[in-house]
Structure formats: C-alpha cells, structure tokens
Amino acid sequence: MKVSTGTITRTVILALALVNQILTMAGYSPIPIADETVTELIATSATVITALIAFWKNNSFTQAALRGDEVMKSLK
C-alpha cells in the first residue's frame, strides 16, 4: 500500500505554510510585500486555510490506516 499523492501534497503545503508563519512571526518577510500588516494577514490566512484543508481530508500514513481505507472503499 502507498500513501496517496493528495495526502503528501496537503502535508507539504501545510509544512510550507507553517514555516512561512514562523518566519513572519520572527520578523522576516518571506512574501515580498511592503506593508507588514498585509504580510502577516496573508501568512496567517494561508496557515489557517492550509491547516483546515490538510486535516479535513483523511490523511492515512500508517499501513493499518491505508488498509482501513481499502476496506472502506470496498464497502462503498
């Protein structure tokens, strides 16, 4: 069994959003916008939206969870 591409993509995007948020909080501006307030708003919005999307989906990483997904699909 293999972890789905969607699960990997959502996890990577979440990690990037979190790194972006940490850099913004530390005073660095990874998004080149002059107004710091806009940068913080964009970074916070990206983090919240990505976190919600990433964990709305069923992100199966373990072999047991992947097998459970297969059983669920076979029952549908």
Phi and psi in degrees as GROMACS dihedral restraints (atoms count N, CA, C in turn):
[ dihedral_restraints ]
;  ai    aj    ak    al  type     phi  dphi    fc
    3     4     5     6     1  -131.2    20    10
    4     5     6     7     1   141.1    20    10
    6     7     8     9     1   -66.8    20    10
    7     8     9    10     1   136.0    20    10
    9    10    11    12     1   -69.7    20    10
   10    11    12    13     1   154.0    20    10
   12    13    14    15     1   -61.6    20    10
   13    14    15    16     1   -38.2    20    10
   15    16    17    18     1   -61.0    20    10
   16    17    18    19     1   -41.9    20    10
   18    19    20    21     1   -62.9    20    10
   19    20    21    22     1   -44.4    20    10
   21    22    23    24     1   -64.9    20    10
   22    23    24    25     1   -44.2    20    10
   24    25    26    27     1   -61.2    20    10
   25    26    27    28     1   -47.6    20    10
   27    28    29    30     1   -62.7    20    10
   28    29    30    31     1   -38.5    20    10
   30    31    32    33     1   -67.7    20    10
   31    32    33    34     1   -41.7    20    10
   33    34    35    36     1   -65.1    20    10
   34    35    36    37     1   -43.2    20    10
   36    37    38    39     1   -64.4    20    10
   37    38    39    40     1   -39.7    20    10
   39    40    41    42     1   -62.2    20    10
   40    41    42    43     1   -44.1    20    10
   42    43    44    45     1   -61.3    20    10
   43    44    45    46     1   -42.5    20    10
   45    46    47    48     1   -63.8    20    10
   46    47    48    49     1   -41.3    20    10
   48    49    50    51     1   -64.2    20    10
   49    50    51    52     1   -40.1    20    10
   51    52    53    54     1   -66.9    20    10
   52    53    54    55     1   -42.0    20    10
   54    55    56    57     1   -62.3    20    10
   55    56    57    58     1   -43.2    20    10
   57    58    59    60     1   -59.6    20    10
   58    59    60    61     1   -43.3    20    10
   60    61    62    63     1   -64.7    20    10
   61    62    63    64     1   -42.3    20    10
   63    64    65    66     1   -63.9    20    10
   64    65    66    67     1   -43.5    20    10
   66    67    68    69     1   -62.5    20    10
   67    68    69    70     1   -41.3    20    10
   69    70    71    72     1   -63.6    20    10
   70    71    72    73     1   -42.9    20    10
   72    73    74    75     1   -66.5    20    10
   73    74    75    76     1   -28.4    20    10
   75    76    77    78     1   -82.5    20    10
   76    77    78    79     1    -1.6    20    10
   78    79    80    81     1    99.1    20    10
   79    80    81    82     1     2.1    20    10
   81    82    83    84     1   -94.7    20    10
   82    83    84    85     1   148.5    20    10
   84    85    86    87     1  -115.5    20    10
   85    86    87    88     1    88.8    20    10
   87    88    89    90     1   -68.0    20    10
   88    89    90    91     1   -23.5    20    10
   90    91    92    93     1  -100.5    20    10
   91    92    93    94     1   114.4    20    10
   93    94    95    96     1   -73.8    20    10
   94    95    96    97     1    79.3    20    10
   96    97    98    99     1  -124.0    20    10
   97    98    99   100     1   135.3    20    10
   99   100   101   102     1   -64.5    20    10
  100   101   102   103     1   -42.1    20    10
  102   103   104   105     1   -80.3    20    10
  103   104   105   106     1   115.8    20    10
  105   106   107   108     1   -62.7    20    10
  106   107   108   109     1   -34.5    20    10
  108   109   110   111     1   -63.2    20    10
  109   110   111   112     1   -41.7    20    10
  111   112   113   114     1   -65.2    20    10
  112   113   114   115     1   -40.7    20    10
  114   115   116   117     1   -60.9    20    10
  115   116   117   118     1   -46.2    20    10
  117   118   119   120     1   -64.6    20    10
  118   119   120   121     1   -39.5    20    10
  120   121   122   123     1   -63.8    20    10
  121   122   123   124     1   -44.0    20    10
  123   124   125   126     1   -65.4    20    10
  124   125   126   127     1   -44.7    20    10
  126   127   128   129     1   -63.5    20    10
  127   128   129   130     1   -44.0    20    10
  129   130   131   132     1   -66.5    20    10
  130   131   132   133     1   -42.4    20    10
  132   133   134   135     1   -61.9    20    10
  133   134   135   136     1   -43.9    20    10
  135   136   137   138     1   -61.9    20    10
  136   137   138   139     1   -40.9    20    10
  138   139   140   141     1   -64.9    20    10
  139   140   141   142     1   -47.5    20    10
  141   142   143   144     1   -64.5    20    10
  142   143   144   145     1   -47.7    20    10
  144   145   146   147     1   -62.9    20    10
  145   146   147   148     1   -45.1    20    10
  147   148   149   150     1   -64.7    20    10
  148   149   150   151     1   -40.9    20    10
  150   151   152   153     1   -62.5    20    10
  151   152   153   154     1   -42.9    20    10
  153   154   155   156     1   -64.6    20    10
  154   155   156   157     1   -43.9    20    10
  156   157   158   159     1   -65.4    20    10
  157   158   159   160     1   -44.1    20    10
  159   160   161   162     1   -62.0    20    10
  160   161   162   163     1   -36.3    20    10
  162   163   164   165     1  -104.5    20    10
  163   164   165   166     1     1.8    20    10
  165   166   167   168     1   -72.9    20    10
  166   167   168   169     1   -37.9    20    10
  168   169   170   171     1   -78.0    20    10
  169   170   171   172     1   159.8    20    10
  171   172   173   174     1   -83.3    20    10
  172   173   174   175     1   102.3    20    10
  174   175   176   177     1   -95.3    20    10
  175   176   177   178     1    93.8    20    10
  177   178   179   180     1   -92.0    20    10
  178   179   180   181     1   117.1    20    10
  180   181   182   183     1  -108.1    20    10
  181   182   183   184     1   -36.4    20    10
  183   184   185   186     1   -82.5    20    10
  184   185   186   187     1   159.4    20    10
  186   187   188   189     1   -62.1    20    10
  187   188   189   190     1   -39.3    20    10
  189   190   191   192     1   -63.0    20    10
  190   191   192   193     1   -41.8    20    10
  192   193   194   195     1   -67.3    20    10
  193   194   195   196     1   -39.6    20    10
  195   196   197   198     1   -64.2    20    10
  196   197   198   199     1   -40.3    20    10
  198   199   200   201     1   -64.5    20    10
  199   200   201   202     1   -40.1    20    10
  201   202   203   204     1   -61.5    20    10
  202   203   204   205     1   -37.8    20    10
  204   205   206   207     1   -63.1    20    10
  205   206   207   208     1   -41.3    20    10
  207   208   209   210     1   -62.7    20    10
  208   209   210   211     1   -43.5    20    10
  210   211   212   213     1   -62.3    20    10
  211   212   213   214     1   -44.1    20    10
  213   214   215   216     1   -60.2    20    10
  214   215   216   217     1   -44.4    20    10
  216   217   218   219     1   -64.4    20    10
  217   218   219   220     1   -37.9    20    10
  219   220   221   222     1   -69.7    20    10
  220   221   222   223     1   -25.2    20    10
  222   223   224   225     1   -83.0    20    10
  223   224   225   226     1   -18.1    20    10
